[in-house]
Amino acid sequence: MRRPISVTGVAWLYIAVGTLQFAFHSPDLLKLQRDAYATEVTELLAVLAGVFMLRRQNWARWLALAWAAFHVALTAFPPFHGLAAHVLIFAGIAWILLRSDARQYFRGVDPDP
């Protein structure tokens, strides 16, 4: 079965966001800022999810959803910076990754002819 284009797009989005955010936050590692290591691990998880979604790993789809939900949770506390945007992004990613074509792809099931 061919990978749905929507799954490909989400996977590459995770790879790009994770890579760019990792590079953006990497100077904080040198400054030994408090949450720098946790932030970098979080960004590496995004890259990991994207790469393994391209490799048809179902667990990576769930990691991607958990990663997006984590970001919604981070913005759910005052002052609520970006909460609405994160909720909308999460909803869009969840819709794409939980659709029937994505489920079939990750389970390795060929669609009915």
C-alpha positions in Angstrom: 0.0 0.0 0.0 1.2 3.5 -0.8 1.6 6.0 1.9 -1.2 8.6 2.0 0.2 12.0 1.0 -1.4 13.5 4.1 0.7 11.1 6.3 3.8 12.0 4.3 3.1 15.7 4.8 2.6 15.3 8.6 5.7 13.1 8.9 7.9 15.7 7.1 6.3 18.5 9.1 7.4 16.7 12.3 10.9 16.2 11.0 11.2 19.8 9.9 9.7 21.3 13.1 11.8 19.0 15.3 15.0 19.7 13.5 14.5 23.5 13.3 13.5 23.7 17.0 16.4 21.6 18.0 18.8 23.9 16.2 17.0 27.0 17.6 17.2 25.8 21.2 20.7 24.2 21.0 22.5 27.3 22.3 20.6 26.9 25.5 22.5 23.7 26.1 25.8 25.7 26.2 24.3 28.2 28.6 23.2 25.3 30.9 19.7 26.7 31.1 17.4 24.7 33.3 15.1 23.1 30.9 17.4 22.9 27.9 17.9 19.1 27.9 14.2 18.3 28.3 13.4 20.7 25.4 16.0 19.1 23.1 14.8 15.6 24.0 11.2 16.7 23.1 12.4 18.0 19.8 14.3 14.8 19.0 11.0 12.9 19.7 9.3 14.9 17.0 12.1 14.0 14.5 11.8 10.3 15.6 8.1 10.3 15.2 8.4 11.8 11.7 11.1 9.4 10.5 9.3 6.3 11.7 5.9 7.4 10.4 7.6 7.4 7.0 8.8 3.9 7.8 5.2 2.7 8.5 5.6 2.3 12.2 2.2 2.5 14.0 3.8 3.5 17.4 5.3 6.6 15.7 1.8 7.8 14.8 0.8 7.6 18.4 4.1 9.3 19.5 3.2 12.1 17.1 -0.2 12.5 18.6 1.2 12.4 22.1 3.8 15.0 21.1 1.1 17.4 19.8 -1.1 16.8 22.9 1.9 17.6 25.1 2.2 20.9 23.4 -1.5 21.6 23.9 -1.0 20.8 27.6 2.0 23.2 27.8 -0.1 26.0 26.5 -3.2 25.2 28.7 -1.8 27.1 31.6 -1.9 30.9 32.1 -1.1 33.0 30.2 -2.5 30.6 27.5 0.0 31.8 24.8 -0.9 29.9 21.6 -3.5 27.6 23.1 -6.1 28.0 20.3 -3.4 27.5 17.6 -2.1 24.4 19.3 -5.6 23.0 19.7 -6.3 23.6 16.0 -3.0 22.1 14.9 -3.6 19.0 17.2 -7.1 18.6 15.8 -5.8 18.7 12.2 -3.0 16.2 12.9 -5.3 13.9 14.8 -7.8 14.0 11.9 -5.1 13.1 9.4 -3.4 10.4 11.4 -6.7 8.8 12.6 -8.4 8.6 9.2 -9.2 5.2 7.7 -6.5 5.5 5.0 -3.8 6.3 7.6 -5.0 3.4 9.8 -4.8 1.1 6.9 -1.4 2.3 6.0 0.1 1.9 9.5 -1.5 -1.5 9.9 -0.2 -2.6 6.5 -3.7 -3.4 5.2 -4.5 -3.0 1.5 -7.7 -1.1 0.9 -10.6 -2.9 -0.8 -10.5 -2.6 -4.6 
